[in-house]
Amino acid sequence: MLRNLYDEYFPSLMKGLNKPRSKDYSPTNPLLINVEKSQLKSRIPIMIFGQETNNWEGAPSKKIDELLKLYHDYYKLLQDEPNGTIFHRYHYYIKEKLQKKSDSKYAFVWNNICKVGIQGKGWHGDYIEKIEQSTFNIIEKEISIIKPKYFIFFTGPGYQDVSQSRLPELKIPEESVKNFKYMKHISFKNIDGLMTYHPNYINRNGKEIYLKYIVDDIINKTT
C-alpha cells in the first residue's frame, strides 16, 4: 500500500528537509499520491509525470494524513473540469479525447519526477535533490503498487537525466518521433509511454498536434 510506503520513508525525508539551512533554501511538502482503489478498478491506469510540485502547502510541516487528503481533494477537483494549472488542464484534455475515441475506460494518476518542490519556481536545487535521492527515492515503488499500463512524461528534455536517476531501467531513445522536436517513445519494465515537453511549451507550439499523437499512442499501446 502507498500509505505503508510513505510511513516508512516520510520521517527520514522530513528530518532532512527540516535541517537548518541558508536563507535561499526553501523546500515545500512532498507529493504523496492518494488514489482510491475504486478509481482504478476495471480501468487502464495511466501515470502522468510532471516536473516538481512547487509551493505545495508551504514549508515542509504537514503530516502524511494531511498530504494524502490534499492530493485526494485536489485530484478529485480536476476530474470534473479543466481548472488549475496548465499541466492539469492537459490531463483533462487527454481524458476527454480518450473518452471520445475509445470504448476503454482509463484512470489517471498524477505524479512528479521530483517529489519535493520549492516555495518558488523552477528546479529544486542540488541540496534538496541530494536529500530526496538519499531518503525518498520511492517512485519505482509507487509504480509497483499502482501498476500503470502507460506513462506520459510532461517533463521536457532538461529532466531526462533526473528521470533516469529515479528509474534506472527507463529507456529513452536518442531520436524523437518524426515531425516533433521532442517526443520520445519510452519504456520502463515493459510499460510503454511518451516523454515530451512540459505543457507550457506545447501550448505555444501546436497543442492539438501533440494531444492527438499522445491520445492515439495511448489507444494503440493499451487496447
C-alpha positions as CSV (number, residue, x, y, z in Angstrom):
1,M,0.0,0.0,0.0
2,L,1.1,3.6,-0.7
3,R,0.4,4.5,2.9
4,N,2.8,1.9,4.2
5,L,5.4,3.1,1.8
6,Y,5.1,6.7,3.0
7,D,5.1,5.6,6.6
8,E,8.5,4.0,6.0
9,Y,10.2,6.8,4.1
10,F,8.5,10.1,5.1
11,P,10.2,10.6,8.6
12,S,13.7,10.5,7.1
13,L,12.7,12.9,4.4
14,M,11.2,15.4,6.7
15,K,14.2,15.2,9.1
16,G,16.5,16.0,6.2
17,L,14.3,18.8,4.8
18,N,13.9,20.5,8.2
19,K,17.6,20.8,9.0
20,P,18.8,24.4,9.4
21,R,19.9,25.9,6.1
22,S,20.7,29.2,4.4
23,K,18.0,31.8,3.6
24,D,17.8,30.7,-0.1
25,Y,16.8,27.1,0.9
26,S,13.0,26.8,0.7
27,P,11.7,23.3,0.2
28,T,8.0,22.5,0.3
29,N,5.9,19.5,1.3
30,P,6.4,16.3,-0.7
31,L,3.8,15.0,-3.2
32,L,2.1,11.9,-1.7
33,I,-0.3,10.0,-4.1
34,N,-3.7,9.1,-2.8
35,V,-5.8,7.3,-5.4
36,E,-8.8,5.2,-4.3
37,K,-9.0,1.5,-5.4
38,S,-12.4,2.2,-6.9
39,Q,-10.8,4.8,-9.3
40,L,-8.5,2.1,-10.7
41,K,-10.9,-0.9,-10.7
42,S,-11.7,-2.1,-14.2
43,R,-9.8,0.8,-15.7
44,I,-6.5,1.2,-17.5
45,P,-4.2,3.2,-15.2
46,I,-2.0,5.9,-16.8
47,M,0.6,7.7,-14.8
48,I,1.3,11.3,-15.8
49,F,4.6,12.8,-14.6
50,G,5.3,16.5,-14.2
51,Q,8.5,18.0,-13.0
52,E,8.1,19.0,-9.3
53,T,5.3,20.3,-7.1
54,N,6.4,23.8,-6.2
55,N,4.5,25.8,-3.5
56,W,2.8,22.6,-2.2
57,E,1.3,23.9,1.0
58,G,4.3,26.0,2.0
59,A,7.2,24.8,4.1
60,P,7.5,21.1,4.9
61,S,5.4,20.9,8.0
62,K,2.4,18.7,7.0
63,K,1.7,15.2,8.3
64,I,1.1,12.2,6.0
65,D,-2.6,12.2,6.5
66,E,-2.8,15.9,5.7
67,L,-0.8,15.5,2.4
68,L,-2.9,12.4,1.4
69,K,-6.1,14.4,1.9
70,L,-4.6,17.4,0.0
71,Y,-3.8,15.1,-3.0
72,H,-7.2,13.4,-2.9
73,D,-9.2,16.7,-2.8
74,Y,-7.1,18.4,-5.4
75,Y,-7.2,15.4,-7.7
76,K,-11.0,15.0,-7.3
77,L,-11.5,18.6,-8.3
78,L,-9.5,18.0,-11.5
79,Q,-11.8,15.2,-12.7
80,D,-14.7,17.3,-13.5
81,E,-13.5,20.5,-15.2
82,P,-10.3,21.9,-16.7
83,N,-9.2,24.2,-14.0
84,G,-5.9,24.5,-12.1
85,T,-2.5,24.7,-13.7
86,I,-1.9,24.2,-17.4
87,F,-0.3,20.8,-16.5
88,H,-3.6,19.6,-15.0
89,R,-5.7,21.1,-17.8
90,Y,-3.7,18.8,-20.2
91,H,-4.6,15.9,-18.0
92,Y,-8.3,16.8,-18.5
93,Y,-7.9,17.4,-22.3
94,I,-6.3,13.9,-22.7
95,K,-9.1,12.3,-20.7
96,E,-11.8,14.0,-22.8
97,K,-10.2,13.0,-26.1
98,L,-9.8,9.4,-25.0
99,Q,-13.4,9.1,-24.0
100,K,-14.5,10.3,-27.5
101,K,-12.1,7.9,-29.3
102,S,-12.0,4.7,-27.3
103,D,-14.5,2.5,-25.5
104,S,-11.9,1.6,-22.9
105,K,-12.0,3.3,-19.5
106,Y,-8.9,5.0,-18.2
107,A,-7.8,6.1,-14.8
108,F,-5.2,8.8,-14.4
109,V,-2.6,9.1,-11.6
110,W,-0.7,12.3,-11.3
111,N,2.9,12.0,-10.1
112,N,6.0,14.2,-10.3
113,I,9.5,13.0,-11.1
114,C,10.8,15.2,-8.3
115,K,8.7,14.5,-5.2
116,V,9.8,17.7,-3.4
117,G,9.5,21.2,-4.8
118,I,10.4,24.6,-3.6
119,Q,8.5,27.7,-2.4
120,G,9.0,29.4,-5.7
121,K,9.6,28.5,-9.3
122,G,12.0,26.1,-11.2
123,W,14.3,23.3,-10.3
124,H,14.5,22.4,-6.6
125,G,18.3,22.6,-6.5
126,D,21.2,20.2,-5.7
127,Y,20.8,20.3,-2.0
128,I,17.1,19.2,-2.0
129,E,17.9,16.7,-4.8
130,K,20.5,15.1,-2.6
131,I,18.1,14.8,0.3
132,E,15.3,13.4,-1.9
133,Q,17.6,10.9,-3.5
134,S,19.0,9.6,-0.2
135,T,15.8,9.5,1.8
136,F,12.8,9.4,-0.5
137,N,13.7,7.7,-3.8
138,I,10.4,5.9,-4.0
139,I,8.9,6.4,-7.5
140,E,9.8,2.9,-8.6
141,K,8.0,1.5,-5.5
142,E,4.9,3.7,-6.3
143,I,4.8,2.3,-9.8
144,S,5.0,-1.3,-8.5
145,I,2.0,-0.6,-6.2
146,I,-0.2,1.3,-8.7
147,K,0.8,-0.8,-11.7
148,P,0.2,1.7,-14.5
149,K,-0.1,0.5,-18.1
150,Y,1.2,3.6,-19.7
151,F,3.3,6.7,-18.9
152,I,3.2,10.3,-20.0
153,F,6.2,12.3,-19.0
154,F,5.4,16.1,-19.4
155,T,8.9,16.8,-18.1
156,G,10.9,18.2,-21.1
157,P,14.5,17.4,-22.2
158,G,16.0,19.0,-19.1
159,Y,14.6,16.2,-16.9
160,Q,15.8,13.2,-18.8
161,D,18.7,12.6,-16.5
162,V,16.6,13.2,-13.5
163,S,14.0,10.7,-14.7
164,Q,16.6,8.0,-15.2
165,S,18.2,8.7,-11.8
166,R,14.8,7.7,-10.3
167,L,14.1,5.0,-12.8
168,P,17.5,3.4,-13.9
169,E,15.7,1.0,-16.2
170,L,13.8,3.8,-18.0
171,K,14.7,3.5,-21.7
172,I,14.8,6.8,-23.6
173,P,15.9,6.7,-27.3
174,E,18.2,9.3,-28.9
175,E,15.8,10.3,-31.7
176,S,12.4,12.0,-31.4
177,V,9.3,11.0,-33.2
178,K,9.3,12.3,-36.8
179,N,7.9,15.8,-37.2
180,F,8.2,16.5,-33.5
181,K,11.1,18.5,-31.9
182,Y,10.8,16.5,-28.7
183,M,8.5,13.5,-28.5
184,K,10.1,10.2,-27.5
185,H,8.7,6.6,-27.2
186,I,10.0,5.4,-23.8
187,S,9.6,2.2,-21.8
188,F,10.1,1.1,-18.3
189,K,9.9,-2.6,-17.4
190,N,7.7,-3.4,-20.4
191,I,5.4,-0.4,-19.8
192,D,5.3,1.9,-22.8
193,G,4.9,5.7,-22.8
194,L,5.8,9.0,-24.2
195,M,8.2,11.7,-23.0
196,T,7.6,15.2,-24.3
197,Y,7.7,18.9,-23.4
198,H,6.0,20.5,-20.4
199,P,2.5,21.7,-21.4
200,N,3.7,25.3,-21.2
201,Y,5.8,24.7,-24.3
202,I,3.2,22.6,-26.0
203,N,0.5,25.2,-25.6
204,R,2.6,27.6,-27.6
205,N,3.7,25.1,-30.3
206,G,0.9,23.1,-31.7
207,K,-1.3,21.9,-28.8
208,E,-3.7,19.8,-30.9
209,I,-1.0,18.0,-32.8
210,Y,0.7,16.9,-29.6
211,L,-2.5,15.9,-27.9
212,K,-3.7,13.8,-30.9
213,Y,-0.4,12.0,-31.1
214,I,-0.4,11.2,-27.4
215,V,-4.1,10.0,-27.4
216,D,-3.6,7.8,-30.5
217,D,-0.5,6.3,-28.9
218,I,-2.3,5.5,-25.6
219,I,-5.0,3.7,-27.5
220,N,-2.6,1.8,-29.7
221,K,-0.5,0.7,-26.8
222,T,-3.2,-0.2,-24.2
223,T,-6.0,-1.7,-26.2
